Amino acid sequence: MNPPRHVHVVGAGLAGLAAATALAARGVPVSVYEAGPAAGGRARSYYDRELGAVIDNGNHLLLSGNRAAMAYLARIGARDPLSGPTRAIFPFFELPSGRRWTVAPNAGRIPWWILARSRRVPGARLGEYLALHRLMRARAGETVASLLAPGELSRRLLEPLAIAALNTMPADAEARLLGAVLEQTLVHGAAACRPLVAREGLSESFVDPARAFLAARGGTLRTGARLAAIDTIADRATMLRFAATSVRVEPDEAVVLAVPAAVAPALLPGLVAPDAFEAIVNLHYGVTAELPGGAGFIGIIGGAAEWLFARPHTLSVTISAANRVVDRDAEQLARLVWPEIVAAAGLATAPMPAWRVVKERRATFAATPAQNARRPGPRTTLANVLLAGDWTATGLPATIEGAIRSGDRAAALLLEPGTPLPPGPDPA
């Protein structure tokens, strides 16, 4: 069976861009359609007039063990896209005690770092680290909280890590998803745990090079194109109906549907997909500073803020699993978080600078066992339509790595039907 003559990719988030660039790299013509005004989905940057600076719509921390993300950046020819410390370090600051420490995994697979006081979580008993093994051997339906041991390791590392990676509180979150993250990073030692962020911005690193890559290969990307319906005959899509136009899907063409989980079921009746979501709130402040610890970010324990990032023109904060705060007044949130930033960054007391609060109300699916069970695979009831998205069954939580992996998988199935999927965790 030959690859399709042409592929229509609906959705220009990272899942859609991964699929489109993987196909274009193999010479398959692609057309990409994006409902919004810009490509990138939840991983994009833009100029904010209030701050007078380019900001990311969300803060994203990658790890050097995110193989699909690194391969994607190499594929699209992104030049020097990521920055971070030269070694695997994770600085933390605790409120209100003011205590600082750094978690620093060692090189190699034998985790001797848990024996070194200068590298491990302060106050954690060695027996608590058995939770790492339990998480990586978690069974379906077990929550993160059910596998953690009470103590400082959970409070000062594993719970914050779970909230950041899964965007769901540990009491509700599917443990297997956190175990999958640990399996591809921490298990392999420092080489797979080096923290990385977009050097300039998410669009500059992940989106703009992909657009240039597609254009150089004859691909097209159209924004403001919201898909309203898919016409079908028998088991095939025949027409994509957008608000202002329709696009015919020829018999030798295919579709990659890389739209959000909340949108896909309306386009594919009968599709079972996650239907409960968690918010993320990001706060950006118009001030620059070099953060203690040397990593360019700090985990904050005991505050409303969870992670503080030093960006080129701002200090930016992330609050994950944010359904609990997303409806609060934006200025109230900004004033709540600013003193925490002053303390964590070691700033002199100062009036709150210009700020911007960005609320993503449906940032990710809620990573609970029930919702994880609703994640579909890439194939649909239509023979020429595949799914991609961080909400599909990648075996990972809704992260940049999961989104790109899903797009790579859809492309692989179109390019070489029946061949093994790209390297990575099997679908959940």
C-alpha positions in Angstrom: 0.0 0.0 0.0 1.5 3.3 -1.1 1.5 6.5 1.0 -1.3 9.0 0.2 -0.8 11.4 -2.7 -1.6 14.4 -0.4 -2.5 14.8 3.2 -4.8 17.4 4.8 -3.7 18.2 8.4 -6.4 19.9 10.4 -4.9 21.7 13.4 -1.5 23.5 13.6 -0.6 22.8 17.2 2.5 20.8 17.7 0.8 17.5 17.0 -0.4 18.8 13.6 3.0 20.4 12.8 4.8 17.2 13.8 2.6 15.1 11.4 2.9 17.6 8.6 6.7 18.0 8.8 7.2 14.2 9.1 5.2 13.7 6.0 6.8 16.6 4.1 10.2 15.3 5.0 9.3 12.1 3.1 8.1 14.0 0.1 4.3 13.8 0.8 2.5 17.1 -0.1 0.6 18.6 2.9 -2.0 21.3 3.5 -2.4 22.5 7.1 -5.5 24.3 8.3 -5.6 26.1 11.7 -8.8 27.5 13.3 -7.0 30.2 15.2 -5.1 33.3 14.0 -1.6 31.7 14.5 0.0 28.3 14.5 1.3 26.6 17.6 -1.7 25.9 19.7 -0.8 26.0 23.4 2.9 26.3 22.5 3.2 29.7 20.9 4.6 33.2 21.7 3.3 36.6 20.9 3.9 40.3 21.5 2.2 41.7 24.6 1.6 45.4 24.4 1.1 45.8 28.2 4.5 44.3 28.9 6.2 45.6 25.7 7.7 42.2 25.2 7.2 38.8 23.5 5.8 36.2 25.9 4.9 32.6 25.6 1.2 31.8 26.2 2.4 29.1 28.6 5.7 28.1 30.3 7.0 24.8 29.0 9.9 22.9 30.5 11.4 20.1 28.4 13.9 17.5 29.4 16.8 16.3 27.3 15.2 12.8 27.4 12.2 14.0 25.4 13.4 12.1 22.3 10.4 13.0 20.0 10.7 16.7 20.7 14.5 16.7 20.1 14.0 14.8 16.8 11.3 17.2 15.7 13.6 20.2 16.3 16.3 18.5 14.4 13.9 17.7 11.5 12.7 21.3 11.1 16.2 22.7 11.3 15.6 24.8 14.3 18.9 26.5 15.1 20.0 26.7 18.8 16.3 26.5 19.8 16.7 25.5 23.5 18.6 26.8 26.5 19.3 25.4 29.9 22.0 24.5 32.4 24.8 22.3 31.3 23.9 19.6 33.8 20.7 18.2 35.3 19.8 20.5 38.2 16.4 21.5 39.6 16.6 24.3 42.2 13.8 24.7 44.7 12.7 27.5 47.1 10.3 26.9 50.0 7.8 29.3 51.5 7.7 30.5 54.2 10.9 29.0 55.5 13.1 30.5 52.8 15.0 27.3 52.5 16.7 26.5 49.1 18.0 23.3 47.7 18.9 21.7 44.4 17.9 18.2 43.2 20.8 16.9 41.0 20.5 13.4 39.4 23.8 11.8 38.6 25.1 10.4 35.3 24.3 6.8 34.7 21.4 4.5 35.6 22.5 3.8 39.2 20.9 6.6 41.2 23.6 7.2 43.8 22.4 10.9 43.9 19.7 9.9 46.5 22.6 9.1 48.9 24.2 12.5 48.6 22.9 15.2 50.8 23.9 17.9 48.4 21.9 16.3 45.6 18.8 14.9 47.1 15.6 16.4 48.7 16.4 17.7 52.2 14.6 15.8 55.0 13.6 12.8 52.7 14.2 9.4 54.1 15.9 6.9 51.8 12.9 4.6 52.0 10.7 7.2 50.5 12.5 6.9 47.2 10.9 3.5 46.7 7.9 5.5 45.5 9.8 6.1 42.3 9.8 2.3 41.7 6.1 2.0 42.6 5.2 4.8 40.1 7.0 3.1 37.3 5.3 -0.2 38.0 1.8 1.4 38.6 -1.3 -0.5 37.5 -4.2 0.9 35.6 -6.5 3.0 37.9 -3.9 3.7 40.6 -3.4 7.3 41.5 -0.2 9.1 42.2 -1.1 9.9 45.8 -1.9 6.2 46.5 1.7 5.3 45.7 3.5 8.0 47.5 4.8 7.7 51.0 4.2 10.5 53.5 7.3 12.6 53.9 9.5 15.3 52.4 10.2 13.6 49.1 6.5 13.6 48.2 5.9 17.2 49.5 9.1 18.7 48.1 9.5 16.9 44.8 7.1 14.2 43.7 3.8 16.0 44.2 5.1 19.2 42.5 6.5 17.1 39.7 3.1 15.3 39.3 1.1 18.5 39.2 3.5 20.0 36.6 3.7 16.9 34.3 0.1 15.8 34.5 -1.7 19.1 35.2 -3.8 17.2 37.7 -3.7 17.0 41.5 -1.9 13.8 42.8 -5.0 12.5 44.6 -6.8 12.2 41.2 -4.0 11.7 38.7 -3.3 8.4 36.9 0.0 7.1 38.3 1.0 5.3 35.1 1.3 8.6 33.3 3.8 10.0 35.8 5.6 6.6 35.7 6.0 7.0 31.9 7.6 10.4 32.4 10.1 9.0 34.9 10.8 6.0 32.7 12.0 8.1 29.8 14.0 10.6 31.9 15.0 10.0 35.5 15.7 6.2 34.9 18.4 7.1 32.4 20.2 9.5 34.7 21.4 13.1 34.2 21.8 12.8 30.4 18.1 12.5 30.0 17.1 14.9 32.8 18.8 18.2 31.7 16.1 20.9 31.8 15.5 23.0 28.7 13.3 25.9 27.7 12.8 27.7 24.4 15.7 30.2 24.1 13.7 33.1 22.6 10.1 31.9 22.6 8.0 28.9 21.8 7.0 30.1 18.3 10.6 31.0 17.5 11.8 27.5 18.5 8.9 25.1 17.6 6.6 26.9 15.1 8.4 29.3 12.9 11.0 26.8 11.7 8.3 24.3 11.0 6.4 26.8 8.9 9.6 27.6 6.9 10.3 23.8 6.6 6.8 23.2 5.1 6.9 26.2 2.8 10.3 25.1 1.4 8.7 21.8 0.5 5.6 23.2 -1.1 3.3 22.8 1.9 0.7 25.3 2.8 -0.6 26.5 6.2 -3.8 28.5 6.3 -5.0 30.2 9.6 -8.5 31.3 10.4 -9.8 28.0 8.9 -12.1 26.4 11.4 -13.4 23.0 10.4 -17.1 22.7 10.8 -17.9 19.3 9.4 -16.5 16.3 7.5 -18.6 14.8 4.7 -18.3 11.0 4.3 -19.3 8.3 2.0 -19.2 4.7 3.4 -16.0 4.6 5.5 -14.1 7.5 3.9 -13.9 11.3 4.4 -14.8 13.0 1.1 -15.0 16.7 2.0 -13.7 19.1 4.7 -16.2 21.9 5.2 -14.7 25.1 6.7 -16.7 28.2 7.5 -15.8 30.0 4.3 -14.9 27.2 1.9 -14.9 23.4 1.3 -12.0 21.2 0.4 -12.4 17.9 -1.4 -10.6 14.9 -0.1 -9.7 12.8 -3.1 -9.7 9.0 -3.0 -5.9 8.9 -2.8 -5.7 11.5 -0.1 -5.8 11.3 3.7 -6.6 13.5 6.7 -4.8 13.9 10.0 -7.3 15.4 12.5 -5.1 17.2 15.1 -7.8 19.3 16.8 -8.5 19.6 20.6 -10.2 16.8 22.5 -13.2 19.1 23.1 -13.6 19.5 19.3 -12.9 16.1 17.8 -16.1 14.3 18.8 -18.3 16.9 17.1 -16.4 16.2 13.8 -16.4 12.4 14.3 -19.7 11.3 15.8 -19.3 8.3 18.1 -15.6 9.1 19.0 -14.9 8.6 22.6 -12.4 11.2 23.9 -11.5 12.9 27.2 -14.3 15.2 28.2 -13.0 16.7 31.5 -10.2 19.3 31.5 -7.9 21.1 33.7 -6.8 24.8 33.5 -3.3 26.3 33.6 -2.7 29.9 34.7 0.5 31.7 33.6 1.5 35.0 35.0 4.1 37.2 33.3 5.7 40.2 35.0 7.7 42.9 33.2 11.0 42.6 35.0 14.1 40.7 34.3 16.4 39.0 36.9 18.9 36.2 37.1 17.4 33.5 39.4 19.4 31.8 42.1 20.5 28.2 41.4 21.8 28.6 37.9 19.0 26.8 36.0 16.9 29.7 34.8 13.9 28.5 36.8 13.0 27.6 40.4 10.4 25.3 41.8 8.4 27.0 44.5 7.1 24.9 47.4 4.3 26.1 49.7 3.0 29.0 47.6 0.3 29.7 45.0 3.0 29.8 42.3 4.7 26.5 41.4 7.4 27.3 38.9 9.2 30.5 38.3 11.0 31.1 35.0 13.4 33.8 34.0 12.6 34.7 30.4 14.4 37.3 28.1 12.1 40.2 29.2 10.0 38.8 32.0 9.7 36.7 35.1 7.0 34.2 34.5 5.1 31.9 36.8 3.0 28.7 36.1 0.1 27.5 38.2 -0.9 24.0 37.0 -4.1 22.0 37.8 -5.6 25.5 38.1 -9.3 24.8 38.0 -9.1 25.8 41.7 -7.9 29.3 40.9 -8.8 30.0 37.2 -12.0 32.0 38.1 -10.2 34.3 40.5 -9.8 37.9 39.4 -6.6 38.4 37.3 -5.2 41.3 39.3 -5.9 39.5 42.6 -3.9 36.6 41.3 -1.1 38.9 40.2 -0.9 40.5 43.6 -1.0 37.2 45.4 1.9 35.8 43.4 4.2 38.8 43.2 5.5 38.6 46.8 6.3 34.9 46.2 8.4 35.9 43.1 10.2 38.6 45.1 11.2 36.0 47.8 12.1 33.2 45.4 14.1 35.4 43.0 15.8 37.2 45.9 14.6 40.6 44.7 14.7 43.8 46.7 11.2 44.6 47.8 9.6 46.6 45.0 6.2 47.7 43.7 4.5 45.1 41.4 5.6 45.8 37.8 3.4 45.6 34.7 1.9 42.1 34.5 -0.2 39.8 32.3 -2.3 36.8 33.4 -3.0 34.2 30.8 -5.7 31.6 31.6 -6.0 28.4 29.5 -9.3 27.0 30.8 -9.0 23.7 28.8 -5.3 23.5 28.8 -5.2 19.6 29.0 -7.4 16.7 29.7 -7.8 15.9 33.3 -5.2 13.1 33.7 -7.4 10.9 35.9 -7.8 7.1 35.4 -11.3 7.6 34.0 -10.1 10.2 31.5 -7.0 8.3 30.5 -9.2 5.4 29.6 -11.1 7.6 27.2 -8.0 8.4 25.1 -8.4 7.0 21.6 -5.7 5.5 19.4 -4.8 7.1 16.1 -7.2 5.2 13.9 -10.8 6.2 13.5 -13.9 4.6 11.9 -12.9 6.4 8.7 -10.2 4.6 6.7 -8.5 7.8 5.5 -8.7 9.8 8.7 -6.2 9.5 11.6 -6.1 11.3 14.9 -3.2 13.2 16.5 -3.0 15.2 19.7 -1.6 15.1 23.2 -5.0 13.8 24.3 -4.8 10.7 22.2 -3.4 7.4 23.7 0.3 8.2 23.6 1.1 6.6 27.0 2.3 10.0 28.1 0.5 12.9 29.8 -0.5 16.0 27.7 2.9 17.4 27.1 4.9 18.8 24.2 6.6 15.4 24.0 3.2 13.6 23.8 1.8 15.9 21.2 4.8 15.5 18.9 4.9 11.8 19.4 1.2 11.5 18.4 1.9 13.5 15.2 4.9 11.3 14.3 2.8 8.2 14.9 0.0 9.4 12.5 2.6 10.2 9.9 4.3 6.8 10.3 1.0 5.0 9.8 0.3 6.9 6.6 3.8 6.6 5.2 4.3 2.9 5.9 1.0 1.2 6.9 1.6 -1.9 8.9 5.1 -0.9 10.1 6.0 -0.5 13.8 5.2 2.8 15.4 7.9 5.3 16.2 10.0 4.6 19.3 8.3 5.4 22.6 5.8 4.1 25.1 3.0 2.0 23.7 -0.4 3.6 23.8 -2.1 3.3 27.2 
